[in-house]
Structure formats: structure tokens, C-alpha cells
Amino acid sequence: MRYLFGLLMLTTGLSACSQKSIYEAAQNSRLNECNTLQGELYEQCLEENSMSYEEYQRERNGEHKQE
């Protein structure tokens, strides 16, 4: 039973790391596309694609950052 619980925790942890890696890879791709733009479009693109994975998770879960 302890082995099964440990395996479940490991799998859950790896899944979360994997999701973060996928998010960051997609974000890097979008940021590279920003580099093809100039001026205001470049600045707007960077702003739209600057959300960290943690911020994305909070927004996705309906949590709002307290400022």
C-alpha cells in the first residue's frame, strides 16, 4: 500500500513538472515569434506572453493575485 501511494505521488509530481515544461516551451515559442515584430506590436506581444506558469495556474483556477 505504501508503495502504491509513493508511486501515485511520484506520478502526480512528474505530471505537474511535465505540464509546466509544456507551458514554458509554448511560451518560448510565442516569445520567439514576438522577435519578428517591431515597435508597438513587439511590446504588445511581449506583454501578452509574459505570464509565468504560476500566474497562469492561478488564473486558470479562478484565483486572483492580491495587489
ABEGO torsion letter per residue (X at the ends): XAAAAAAAAAAAAAAAAAAAAAAAAAAAAAAAAAAABBEAAAAAAAAAAABBAAAAAAAAAGBBBBX
